[in-house]
Amino acid sequence: MKTNFEPNRPTWSALGDAMSRQFWYLDAQHLCECARHKTGLKDFGDPDVEPMLSLLTRSLEQEADLHPLGRFLMRMHLGGLLETRLRLAEWWRGHPAVAASAPIQRPIFITGTPRSGSTFLHELLAEDPGNRAPRVWEVMSPVPLSTRSIHAPDLRIKKAAACLWWFRRLARQADAVFPMRACTPHECVAIHSYTFLSEEFVSTCRIPSYESFLRQADLSLAYEFERRFLQHLQLGQPERHWVLKSPDHVYGLKELFKVFPDALIIQTHRNPFEVLKSSCHLTEVLHGLYARPGDHERISAREAGVLAEVLDRFVDFRDAHPELAGRFMDVRYQEIVSDPLAVVRRIYEQFEIPLADGARERMQHLANQRSRYDHRRAPARPRDFVKQPHADLSRFERYSTRFDVGWRQTQPQ
């Protein structure tokens, strides 16, 4: 017999939210207790996880509009970060040589506008055997599984690969915008996430309260932790040149130079309108992994405002610190795309870095394969996200003129 019953979708959605909140409620104290219980350890070490963790979880609960899968993924991620912090602190206490490890000298940080070729450039430089980049597997699992396996990471690589495989099954759009594998170079924000002072959380969720806190926070703690983390990774290894990357270093350039006073910066540039079209789509996909879809117009407006702030910060910092001019090198997106090895050659010449044997061949091979993930990438959306008034977008002119990225030729009519 035909029934007139139709499931009420809002009711089912509310039921799913209620059940997921009951099982995976994001509470800082509960998360810490679970991590301590699972590891049998008590001390998270320095820096303290509070008040950052409480601010983050409260913002996630009250503002992010997480869907059940997103809540589960975030619960697992935060729990994993806390468990690793406990194990790291314990391992560091038993291995004081980490603190006495060779200092991080003249590290290269790649930063700049989002979606401007920095990931590809990072991968290229990591191909040089004389360089060292943090790999995804060792950022995910930095603690050796046993004292005998410190230099035998195969199991940790397999564990990271399995976790990423499951993540791609659960969040199928992730691979379309940022394909990540166990052995690819990882970003600094993933290291900063262990301090809960990280742009990673802002990139993946709508959490304005936490974002406001992060914008005003002293990020020295995150960079001091990163320095110790890198010393941990290089312990017992041949000395090599660190190559690091994150577009979000723009928010912590002062603290970066405070902790790494001899740092070298490669700043990548791209036409802001091209950045906006790409970053709006990226934000939509990343937020969709954890929360219900946001309004397209609001996403566009927010991304335009955030990008304008980022561009202003770059110009303001460099204008305020002319003494650091020799530490910066500017690279445009089109240069990376059209002749990546010429860009690499210019980097090595400007920073006076020797090119290791075989590096050029390895880089050329990677450059030839740079579209290896294209079959996984989603096609560009036909929707035009950039629909803001010209008065808003005019904030890009200062940056675009300064770094000659062709703003006037492509601004929307």
N, C-alpha and C positions, 0 to 999 in steps of 0.2 A: 504494500500500500504506500502511495506517495505521501511523504511527510511535508508539512509546511515549515519544519524547523530549519532555520539557517543559522549557522554559527555566527555569533556577534564578534566581529574581529577585534574591536576595541576591548571587549571583555576578555577574549583569549590573550590579547597582548598584555593587559593588566595582570592576568593570572600568571603569564610567563614571567613578567617583571617581579611579581611578588615571590614566586618560587625561587627565581635566580637570586633575588636579594636575600632570601632566607638562607640559601646554601653558600653564597659567595659575597656576602656583605663586605664592603671595603672599609674596614676600621683599623686604624694604625696599631692600636694596642693588641687587637686580636691577631693581626698579621705577624707582629713581632713574637707573640706567644707561640703561634704555630711554627714559625721558623726555628725558634729555640727548641721546641719540643721535637721537631723533626731531626735537627742536627745534634741535639744534646749539648749545645753550646749556649753561652749566655751573653758574651761581650761582642758588640758590633764594631768595636774599635773606633778610630777617628776617621772622619768627623762623626759627630752624633747624628743619628737619623732624624732626630727631632729638632725643631718643630716642622721640618720640611715634609716629612711623611704624613703627619696629621693634616697639614694644609692641603696636601695633594689629595689624600683620600676623601677629605670633606668636600673638596671642589668636584671630584669625580662623582660623588654620591649626589650632590645637590645641583650640579650644573650640566653634567656631560650627557644626560639622557641616554645612558648605556642600554643597549639591548642585551638579552640574556647571553648570547655568545660573546659579545664584547666584554660583559662583566666577568665571564669565566676566563677569557684570555687575559684581561687585566689582573684578575686575582692571581692567576698562575705566574704572570710576569713579576708582579710586586713580591710575591712569595719567593720566587727564584732569586730576585735581587737581594732580598734579606738573608736568605740561606747562604748565598755566596759571600756576602759581607761577613757573616759569622765565620765561615770557613777561612776566608782570607785573613781576618784578624787573628785567628788561631794559628794559621800557618806562619804569619809574619812574626808572631811572638816566639815561635820555635825556630825561626830562621832570621836572626838579627842581621845576617849578611845582606838582606834586601836593602836595609837603610844605608848600608855602606857600599852598595853597588855603585858602579861607575856612574858619574853624573850624566844627565841628558844634555849633550852638547850640540849647539846649533841645530835644534830640530826644525824641520820645515813644516809649517802649517799651511794647508790649502784652505782658503775661505773665499767668500765673495757672494754674489747673488745666487739664490737657489736656481737649480736647473740650468747652470751655466757651464757644464762640462767638467766640474770639479771631481766627480766620481771617476770619470774616464781618466783624467789626469793623474789622480791618485793611484789608480790601477797601473798606469804606465810607469810611474816612478817606482812603484813597488816591484816591478819586474827587474830592476837593477839589483844584483846580488849584494851590492854594497849598501843598499838601503834596507830599512826595516819598517814594516807597517804592521799594526795590530790586526790580526786576522779574526774573523767572526768567531771561530771555534774557541780561540784563547780568550776573547773577551767574554764569551758566554760561560766558559769553564776554565778560569785562570788557575784554579788550585789543582795540583797534580793528584791523581786518584790514589797514589801511594808514593812513598819516598823513592821507590825504585823506578817509578814511571815518569819522573820529572822531565826526562828528555825523550820519552816515548809516548807522544801525544795521540797515537792512533785511536785509542778508545774514546778520547775526548772529541776528536774529529768526527768519529762515527756517531757519537751521542748528539753533537750539534747538528750534523746532517739529518739525523732522524727527527729531531725537534723541528727543524725548518721544513722538512717534508710534511709533517703533520700540520704545521701552521699553514702551509700552502693548501692543504686539503680543506682546512676549516675556513680560511680566508682567501678565496680563490683570486680575488682582484689584486692582492698584494704583489704578486709576481709581475703584474702588468706595469706597475709604476716603479718598483724598486726591487729588481731581482737580486736576491741575496743567497749566497752559498757558503758552506762552512769555511772554505779557504779563501774567500775574497777579503780584501781589506775592509776594515770596519771604521766607523766614524767615532770621533771623540765623544759625541753626545751619549753614545752607548756606555762609555766609561764613566761619564759624569752621572749617568742614571743611578749608579751605585751610591751616590751622595744625595739623591733625590733633589738635586739642583740641575735639572736638565731640560733642554728644549725639546727632547724627545716626547715628553708627555704633552706639551703644548701642540706639537705637530700632529699627534694622533687623536687628541680629544679636545672638545670645546670646554675649557676650564678657565674662565676669565679671572677668577679670584686667585688661583695659583699663578696664572700668567702675570698678573699685576704684582704679586709678591716676588716672582722671579726677576722681573724687570728692575726691581729696586734692591735686590739682594747683592751682597758682596760675593762674587764668584771665586774668590781666592781659595776657598775650601775645595771647590770642585777641581781647580787646576793643581792644587797641592796633592790631592788624591790621585789625579792623573799622573803626575810626576812619579809618585811612589809606585803606582800601578805599572808604568813603563819600566821602572827599575826592576820590578818583580819579573816582568816578562823577559828582560834581557839578562837576568841572573844566570851566570854560567855559560853565556853565549858569546860568540865573537862580537867585538864592538863594531856596530854598524850605525848608519845615519838614520835617525827616525824621520819618517814621512807620515804626517798626520793630516786629518781632514775633517772639516765641518763648516758649512755655511754659517752656522750659528755662533762662531767665534766672534762675530761682530758685536755681540752683546757683552763680551768679556775681554776685549783687547787690552784694556788697562791691567786686568788681573793676569792675563796671559803673559805679558811682558814682565810683570812683577815676579812670577814664578819661573818663567823661562826667559831670563834677561837677554840671552843671545839668540832668541828665536828669529827665524827667517819666514817671511809671509809671502805666499803667492796668492794674489787676489784675482779671481776670475770675474769677468764682466760679460754682460749680455744686455741687449736692448730690453728695457723694462717691460715693454708691452709683450714681447715674446716670453719673458719670464712669467708675467701675469697669467697668460693663457695656459702655460704649463703648470704653474704652481696652484692655480685654482682647481684644475683637474686633480692634481696630486692630493690637495687638501680634502676634496670631496671623497676620494677613494680611501684615504687613511682614516678619516672620521667615520666613514661607513663601515670600516672593520670593527669598530667598537660601539658605535651609536647610531641612532636613527638619522636619516638624511636631514641636512640643514637646508635652509632656503638659499637658492642659487644667487639671488641678488645680494643677500647678506654675506655670503661667502666671497663674492666678488668685491664688495665694498670693504670687507675686513682685510682681504689679501692686498688690495691696493693701498690701504692705510699702513699695514705692516711693512710692505715693500718700501714705501716712501720713507718710513722711519729707519729701516735698515740702510737705505742709500744715504740718508742724512747722517747716520752714525758713522759710516765709513768716511765720508768727506770731512766731518767734524773732527774725527780722531786724527786723520792724517794732516789736516790743517793745524791742529793743536800740537803735533809732534813732528816738526820738520827734522829733528835730530834722528828720527827713525826712517827717513826717506830711503836710505840705502838698504834697509831691511825688507822693503816691499818690492815686489815685482808684479807688474800688471799683465794679465793674459786675457785676450778676448775670446769669446766662444767660437767665433768663426775661425780664428787661428788654430784652435784645438781641433776643430772638425776638418779643416782643409789640409793642415800639415802638422800633425801632432809631434813628429820627431824634430821638426824645426823648433817648436816650442820647448821641447825637452832640452835641446842643444843650447838654447838661449838661457834656460834656467841654470844649467850647469856652468855656463860661462859667467853669468852674473854673480852667482854665489860661490864660484871657484871650487866646485866639487868635482873630483875625478870620476870618470865614467868607468865602471868595472868591466872587466873582460866579459864579452858575451852579452852585455846589457842591451846594446843597440839592436842586436838580432832578436832578442826576446821581446823588446818593445815593439819592433816592427811586426813581429808575429801577432802580438796582441792587437795592434792597430789594424791589421788585416782582418781580425776577427771581432772588431768592436761592435758589430751588429749581431753578435751570436744570440742575443736574447730577443731579437726583433719579432720572432714568431710568437713570443709570449706576450708582447706588449699589446695593450688594447689600442685600437685606432683612436685618433683624436676625436673628441666629441664635436659634433657640428654646432652645439650651443656656444654662442659667444658670451663668455663670462665677463668680458671687459666692457661694461656699459655705463661706467661712471661719468659724471660730468667732466668736461675738459678742465674745469677749475681744480678738481681733485688731482687729476693726472698730471697737471702742470708741475707738481712737486718733483717729478722725475727730471725736470730740465736741468737742474743744478748738477746732479750726478752725471747725467748723460753728456752734458757739455764738457764737464771736467775730464771724463774718461773716453770721450769720442765714440759713443756707441750708436750713433745714427738715430737719435730720438726723434728729430723733426721729420725725418723721411717716412716714419711709420706710425705716427700718432693717428688715432682714429678720427674720422671726420664726423 
